[in-house]
Amino acid sequence: MAEGFFKTDRGRAVLLVSPPFLYAFFLLAVPLGAIILFSFWTQDFVTVNTTFTTANYQEFWDKPIYKLLLGRSLYVSGMVTLVTVLSAYPIAYFVSFHVHPTKKSMWLFLITIPFWTSYLIRVFLWKVILGYNGVVNSSLMELGIIHEPLTFILYNVNAVIITLAHAFAPFAILPIFVALEKIDRSFLEASQDLGESKFSTFLRITLPLSMPGLVASVMIVFIPTIGDYVTPELMGGAGGKLIANMIQTQFLQLNNAPMGATLAIIAMVCVTAISLFFIFLNRRWLRGRA
Amino acid sequence: MTPKPLIQLSGVDKYYGDYHALRGIDLTINEGEFFSLLGPSGCGKTTLLRTIAGFEGVSGGTLMIDGKNMAGVSPNLRPTNMVFQSYAIFPHLSVAENVAFGLRKDPRSKEEKAKAVAEALEMVGLGGYGNRAAHALSGGQRQRVALARALILKPKVLLLDEPLSALDKKMRELMQVELIRLQRQVGITFILVTHDQEEALVMSDRIAVMFEGEIGQLDDPETLYRRPNSKRVAEFIGKMNFLDGTATAEGNRIAVDVAGLGKGDIAADQAPGGMPLGKVTVGIRPETLAIVFEGETTDRRICDAVVDEVVYYGDMTYYDVKVPGVDKPLTISMKNMIGRPVLDVGALTRVAWDERSLVVLAA
């Protein structure tokens, strides 16, 4: 009977959809469910008290440190997104509009070069560049531009922003590049023909038509940076710790998985809210596009 | 009324690297004229149009529009507007926003502009379409939007880059008539680029036929069709039979001995490319030849022929006939009428021709 079932259309559909379903269920839904469940439990020293309670959420609300860290995380992610997307746009624009078509793939290939080394090594390289006796400081001192090493570029929020912005640059460049590539070049000529200069053509045609790519970049950069804890750990110093570091601390050092889960859920809700806003924005720009 | 020149090109050259796209174009286009640039693909007609629009600079020579030298003037500052081959309707804007695109710097009030947009849409037959999304339009509607968007700015010249090539046959014929009507209505100079000779003949006041970056012939449609000045123009426009011949001058007329047909006496204007003597090519249009059917008489000259091929078109039948002394069959087009049979392949028949319809061209 079972053999017969897998020969029917319905059975074949079940067979086809099973692997992705199992993957999604056990690797996404179950862990997420566990985190949500944990967030409503509490830690009693070594055991977990499984009585349902919102005490963790109350604690988040009462202790200013959590809100401070979440606020700083949102600020850092926002700044990283801003810096990354603003610097990615000109690069994507240049490759799309000014690089000869036969050389475009080579340029994209070059843009991915930073990815050839591990994320951790890249973070350490930024330490070398930004450090007290690092590349930036020693160059500027040799040139006589400064007399003492700059201290505001390492072990604080700025260092985290610089490092993350560099790490996510290719992720931001590619969606914008794709959106720019899709723009029919005759639109630009038509706009100029109708009296617009090159700059106003950019504002009225190129920018709105590349908006879906821009929004995609924003989301691709913003969402993972909220959860990043390696860079703030290594580059942030005492004042540069973010919510992700706190989550890690709760889970590992403080052995308070329920509180860590609660913070993770709250951070996720924030990200979801902001993402929904951008998706809504994207819908508005996607309207009317064939 | 004497025509007032609006666009003047003198010795315009255009190079793309080593490639010589325009070779010393001299051309004057008048105010209010419907002018066509016709030619096979790669002949430079689109390059010439884009040069006038300002998207391409000239490598040599001068381009004047309305008495002003256009050297270094960017497209947004020229009194020209263009309808692109792809129509280039902005996909993120509505129909009305597309049409109003060029009005940003217009000092008129918002209400007046909205009224102008509505009028422009009305003019192209799209009244009430203003709120539609651009992507919801058909090909013909896109083209109308492109026309309205260009004409609302009241340009001195409207440039049309193969505007009908993306439409199906019925729509194309409809738009041809509409474009002519529109051009008469607004009185603006239209410059049309096309590779479709029929389209050019139907629509234009004058046509420049281009080959390899040069203008082969510049004339009104009738002259172009009846008196092509070279073999390549004759071949490109309509269908033409070519026969070998020998020409000798006789005063200001020419005596030609046409292979297969016989001797003819022709006037000087039947040699529009100049008076070639000796070996010549004689052109004759299919519709100026006629099959003389059983029982019909004609006062025209006659020669015997054998039907080689019959192509039936409904209203017309095209015959390829073999004439003694000519290798290639002659094509004859005959209107199908009551009492006129369609001949079979291999039938013996007679062909009537007239020396007044011959065109003598350089061999």
Interface residues (C-beta under 8 A of the other chain):
Chain A: D184 S186 F187 E189 A190 S191 Q192 D193 L194 G195 E196 S197 S200 R204 I205 P208 L209 W285 R287 G288 R289 A290
Chain B: A53 F55 S74 P75 N76 T80 N81 M82 F84 Q85 S86 A88 F90 P91 H92 L93 S94 F101 G102 R104 K105 A133 A134 H135 R149 A150 L153
